[in-house]
Amino acid sequence: MNEFEYAGRYLGEFKVKGAEIVPKFCPFCEGGSHNDRETFALNYENHTYNCKRGSCGVSGHFSELLR
């Protein structure tokens, strides 16, 4: 499974910005109490992901998401 297949199956609505797949909500924190949008990015060139919300901050390699 590649990043686009994963996004289509598990991330819901998303946009592609440069080399990143950006879903509407982070799959880990789901936008927090303020429902922050587009804070999570899945980079399909580097095979990495991260959430830019300070209280979430999850990051790692795509292979970790598949587990």
GIGI-V779363 format. One record per backbone hydrogen bond with DSSP energy under -0.5 kcal/mol. CO is the residue of the C=O (numbers start at 1). NH is the residue of the N-H. E is the energy in kcal/mol with one decimal. If there is no record, write none. Layout:
co=CO nh=NH e=E
co=CO nh=NH e=E
//
This chain:
co=2 nh=6 e=-2.4
co=3 nh=7 e=-2.6
co=4 nh=8 e=-2.3
co=5 nh=9 e=-1.6
co=6 nh=10 e=-3.1
co=6 nh=11 e=-0.5
co=7 nh=11 e=-1.6
co=7 nh=12 e=-0.5
co=13 nh=24 e=-2.5
co=15 nh=17 e=-0.6
co=15 nh=22 e=-3.4
co=16 nh=18 e=-0.5
co=17 nh=20 e=-1.8
co=19 nh=44 e=-2.1
co=19 nh=45 e=-0.6
co=20 nh=17 e=-2.8
co=20 nh=22 e=-0.6
co=21 nh=23 e=-0.6
co=21 nh=42 e=-2.3
co=22 nh=15 e=-2.3
co=24 nh=38 e=-2.2
co=26 nh=30 e=-1.6
co=29 nh=32 e=-2.0
co=31 nh=34 e=-0.6
co=31 nh=36 e=-2.8
co=32 nh=35 e=-1.4
co=39 nh=52 e=-2.5
co=41 nh=43 e=-0.6
co=41 nh=50 e=-1.9
co=42 nh=21 e=-2.8
co=42 nh=44 e=-0.6
co=43 nh=47 e=-1.1
co=43 nh=48 e=-1.0
co=47 nh=62 e=-3.3
co=48 nh=43 e=-2.9
co=49 nh=60 e=-2.0
co=50 nh=41 e=-2.6
co=53 nh=56 e=-1.3
co=53 nh=57 e=-1.7
co=58 nh=51 e=-2.1
co=60 nh=49 e=-2.3
co=61 nh=64 e=-1.8
co=61 nh=65 e=-0.9
co=62 nh=65 e=-0.6
co=62 nh=66 e=-1.3
co=63 nh=67 e=-0.5
co=64 nh=67 e=-0.7
//
